């Protein structure tokens, strides 16, 4: 089953939530969408709040702005 969404939905989150179902998620991404890598492992003896996210995951733009 193909589930189609517009740019107003969080496709990455929906794909994660629907991963165990027999569906494919298709949709548009926002132009300012930022994907993050997993947080690096915490160093031994570090104090303070741990980081929530790693660096940005860059997606190559293969199209030209009109």
Secondary structure by P-SEA (a helix, b strand, c coil): cbbbbccccaaaaaaaaaccccbbbbbbbcccbbbbcccccccccccccccccccccccccccccc
